[in-house]
Amino acid sequence: MIVRILGEGQVQIDDAATDELNALDAALERAVNEGDEQDFRLALAAVLDRVRALGTPLAADSLEPSDSILPRAEADLDEVRSMLSDDGYIPG
Amino acid sequence: MSVMKRVSLILKSKANRALDRLEDPRETLDYSYQRQLEMLTQVRRGVADVATSRKRLELQMNTLRQQQNKLDGQAKQALGAGREDLAREALGRKATLQGQISDLENQYHSLQADEEKLTVASQRLQAKVEAFRMQKETIKATYTAAEAQSRIGEAVSGISEEMGDVGMAVQRAQDKTAQMQARAGAIDELMASGALEDMTGTPRDDIQAELDSMRSGPDIELELQRLKGEIGAGSAQAIEGGTPEADGAARPAAAEQPQAGDGA
């Protein structure tokens, strides 16, 4: 699967890692819902670190869409919340 | 739903909303390509803006460092003259300046990191735009409108995602440089108005004034001696040649050639 980290680019990851990443993603979601900045930071760093470690960067001229997209490493809780809210933050 | 999927869906649905309005899918290619070129221009401008902001900070840091060196020199001078109180004052101001310099340094490093990231992002986008352009020509030449649909979908959604990502990065960089420009402008204004100079120790500050007055003490004495000497010599000359008033009144024609009189 292809994962994009916003601000960093896309990586290709073996599908065998899907379960592991889903678990980290679920932990991140819990942290966002619970609203604890510290937990959120740790959870975000954990999933990003794992994606970077497992992934191979896609070529710069690749036009393939990603299967999943993750917030940038510096994003804080508010930024991710507003990104996930419908009216969002992501320019259309 | 998970964070990864939600971010992905939102990014894609925003991109698709703009493209769904077009009737012939091949128009989508040209429309998207135009947007890509605009975004590329915007990213490059963003890189240039960040660089300008960074250079401005660099200039301000240099100015403050010069003022720091000056305060350091003043402290030494004051100590040399036995004025520990004045030296203490100068060092205190130097420490205050250090706080401002550290603040500017942090901003500087943060801008430097942004500049590097945006540069990489702009190179990545450029590679993708070029790949898209080639694919666009192939699709237009080879496929009918109906056939092209799915291929266009793939090519466009891949690059739309990149555009969304880069767009956010540029937006953030623009917000940040705007803030920094405002702060840098405020510091420049303070420097121009002299408010910062008074505070940080430049020509008009009180430390320099005291040091100057101490140093000028002996000079003033010497100057006074010199002036007294001149006046003494002048009055001796006047006695030799008679009083100037009497001279002028007696021989008005001589006033037209004062230099000849002086030389004699």
Interface residues (C-beta under 8 A of the other chain):
Chain A: V3 R4 L6 G7 G9 L21 N22 D25 A26 L28 E29 V32 V47 A59 A60 D61 S62 L63 E64 P65 S66 D67 S68 I69 L70 P71 V80 M83 L84 D86 G88 Y89 I90 P91 G92
Chain B: S2 V3 M4 K5 R6 V7 S8 I10 L11 K12 K14 A15 R17 A18 K117 A121 Q123 R124 A127 K128 E130 A131 F132 Q135 E154 A155 S157 G158 I159 E161 G164 D165 G167 M168 A169 Q171
